[in-house]
Amino acid sequence: MAYALITGASRGIGLAIATELARKKIDLLLVARSETLLRESAGQLASEYGIKTDYLAVDLAATGAAQQVYTWCQQKGYTVQMLINNAGYGLSGPFEKHPLAEHTDMMAVNMTVLVELTYLFLPSLRQQPKAYILNIGSSAAYQAVPGLSLYSASKAFVLQFSRGLHQELKRSPVSVTCVCPGSTDTNFVDRAQIGEKGRKAAQKVNMTPQEVARQAVEATLAGQAEVVTGLLNKAGKFMAWLLPKGLVEKTAGSIYE
């Protein structure tokens, strides 16, 4: 029995992806911090869609978190056919506004755990007839974003790592996809402590987690390397490539002043 393992699966895009996969009768392993939310989500998905689910509550910013997830799967005898690295968050404002520990925790969740989980699960993914890795990036990966400097840099890392790995594994059974959403109706703005100006800008272009999840799952199963969700975000990616970087960065940063 093969499972899809989803990090950050208790709410937002992660839960929407879990629901999208459950509709396709794919069994699920849900990983996030909140045991209460995970228990509720796992129970509801199992009951509504007739699939098998299990969950593990773990703080992915903690040292050894990825190994804990991998060991849990090994001990339970779970075969992972789809690894979905969705967990991630941002911190807004001037770089020095936040304590260094908050920055390094964010980097651990956005980048380090993603790499560690990919490394740990890749050997078993290679043994499947067909397997998938889905990494959730961001439209912020395509330019520097003053006020979200470290977050956008972390998502640029996710994008480039995913693209390189997609090519490395092209002749293997493992397909790697990076999906880059823009503003989505989740708790991102609260966790990132984004101000009123940024909130209002986000509300104008918000996509639903369900639509992002639909596009993400579709792209993953189709073996696409990279997808930007939403027409406005696709246009933004093109403009970031076309226009002078200084102008793009100034425009992006003005949202978070």
Salt bridges, closest charged atoms under 4 A:
GLU20 OE1 - ARG23 NH1 3.12
GLU35 OE2 - ARG39 NH2 3.70
ASP54 OD2 - LYS76 NZ 3.45
GLU102 OE1 - HIS98 ND1 3.11
ASP190 OD1 - ARG199 NH1 2.93
GLU211 OE2 - ARG214 NH2 2.68
GLU218 OE1 - ARG214 NH1 3.30
GLU226 OE1 - ARG163 NH1 2.07
GLU226 OE2 - LYS237 NZ 3.25
